[in-house]
Amino acid sequence: IPESGHKYYLQFSTEDYRTGEDAGSCLATVLYPKKKSPPVVSIKCSHTKDKKEIQQEDNRLYQRIRHQTKPITANNIPDSYGNIDPALEPVWALAVAGSSSIMWEKSTETLGYFLAQVKAVKQWMRKDDFIEFDYTVLLHEMPTQEIISCHMRLAWLPGHPLKVKHFCASPSHGLDGGSGAESGSAAGASAEKGASF
């Protein structure tokens, strides 16, 4: 679009990251402005699961974490063979949801990101009902093939927005400005700008 930037029209399907089952399809438009600013996105999705089913899955995930007798700490999820300990699947699920908001914020028309690994995770015990974790996640930057290390603090309670704060660093990019609260369910997150760590 002259004077504005590039606009893309997308049609794509989604799948459950755990089971690989069809999760619905989406139509989207994405405008990347010529000036350096976030893309303007409009998206409409049809889901194969209803809201009640998603809420039940969120509650099951939450209960698995809440019933731990001591704080969860772990390293290298998945391990060097690509395996994830079944006991750590809820921790990985939250890392996927939280890091997707970082990837969304950092992606540009020419750069994309994938969650490569949770390098470290530590649970914080809270007095309220929220669950909270500190993560160090490694993002794979495409097409540069760089690995970007990000620190992410995540807090979540089913029925409430997923809250994510982060900062990222890489050898060539230096420190990146972090973000504030992110919102969404454990099934997904949408970004809102806020204060950094």
N, C-alpha and C positions, 0 to 999 in steps of 0.2 A: 504494500500500500504506500504510494508515494508520500513522502514527508512523515509517515507514521512508523513504518517498520514492516516486519514480516508477520503475516497471519496464517495460522495453520488450522485446518479442519480435520479432526481426528474421529475415527470410530474404532473402538477397541473392546475386547472382552477382558474380564477380570476373573481371577481364580483364587480360591482359598489357599493361602500360602502353605498350610499344613497338609491338607488332603489333596490339593490339586483340583478339587471339584470346581465346576463352573459357579462363579459368584455373581454373574450378571454382565451386562454390557453398558457401554457409555458412549455418548456423543459429546465432543468438546471443541471449543475454539480457543486458540492460544495466540495472543498478539505479543510479539517481542518488540517493544518500542526501540526506535533508533537510539534514543538517549539511554544511558545506563540506568535502568529502573526495572523493578520486577515485572514479569509478564502479566498481562491481563487475561484471566482465565474465566471461561464460562463452561460449566459442565453439568450434564444431566445423565443420571444412571438409572437403570432398572436393575433391581436386585432379585436374585433367586431365593434369598432368605428374607423372611419378614422381620420386622423390628423386634418382635417378641423372641424369636429364635436367636437373634444377635445378642439381645440382653441376657438370655439364658447362657450362651457361650461365655459372655463377659463375666457373669457371676460364677460360673464353674472355674474359670481362670483365676479370678480373684480369691475364691475360697481355697484353691490349691496353695496359693501363696500365703494367705492369712493363717492357714493351719500349720505352718512351719513352727517348730518349737524354738529355733534360734535363727538369728539373721542369716540370710543367704549370702554367701561369698563364693565366687567362682572365677576361673580364668580360662581363656581360650575356648570360646563357644562359637562355632563348632571346633573340635580338635583338629590336628593336622591331617586326619584321615577323613574329615567331613562329618564326623559323628557328633550328635548332640545327646547327652545323657537325658533320658526321659524326665528325670526329676527337675531338669533345668529348662524344659520346654516352655513353661510360663514366663521365665526370665527372658528367654530368647524372643517370645512373642511380643513382650513389651519393648524389647530392644528394636524389633522390626517396626513397631508402630511409632516409637519415639524418633528413631533415626530417619524414618521416612519424612518427617517434618523438616529435619536438617537438610536432607537431600533435595527436598522441594525448594527450600530457601536458597541453597547454594547453586542449583542447576541453572544453566544458561542455555542459549540457543546452540552453543557449540560444546558445552560440557555437561556430562551426566554422571551420576554416582550410583553405586551399589553397595549395600552393606556386606562387607567381606567377613568380619569377625567381631565378636565381643571379646576384647582383649582382657578386660577385668570388669567385675560387677560386685557391688556391695550394697546390701539392704540397710536402710536406716529405719530404726524402730521409732514409731510415732505414737503419741498418746491418742490421736484421733483415729478415725477408721481408714484414712488414706494409707496406701502402701507407697514407699519411696525407695528409689534406687539411685546410686551413682554408677555410671557406666563409663568405660573407655571403649569407644567403638572405632573400628578401622573401616573407612570408606574407600572403595576403589573408584578412582576418577577416570572417566573415559572421555576422549581417547588417549589422554596423556599416560595412562597406566600407573599414575602415582597412587600411593596409599596415603590417605589423609587421616590423621588421628584426631578424634573429637572427644571432649569430655561432655557428658550429658547427665543432667539430674532430672529425674522423672518422678512425678507423683500422680497417683491414679486412684479413683474410687468409682465403681460402676455407677452409671447414671450421671456422672460429672465429667467435665472436660478433662482430657489428658493434659497435664501441665509439663512442659519440657523447657528447660533452659540449657544452653550449650555454648561452648566455644571450641573452635577448631584451629589446628596448627599444621603446617606442612613445611618441609625444608625450603621450597621455592616460593611459597605464598606467604610465609610468616604467620602472624596471628590474624585470625579472622574475627570480625566483630561478632559477638554472640547474639542470641535471641532471647526472648522472654517466654511468656506463657504460650503454649500451643494448646489447641482444643480438639477434641474428638473422642471416640470410644477406643477401646483397645483394638477394634477392628480397623481403625484408621484415624488420621489426624489432619486437621487443616490449620494453617499457620496464622498467627496473630502476632504482630510485632510488639515487643515489650522491653523491659529492662534486661540488661545483661547480668551475668553472675556477679 
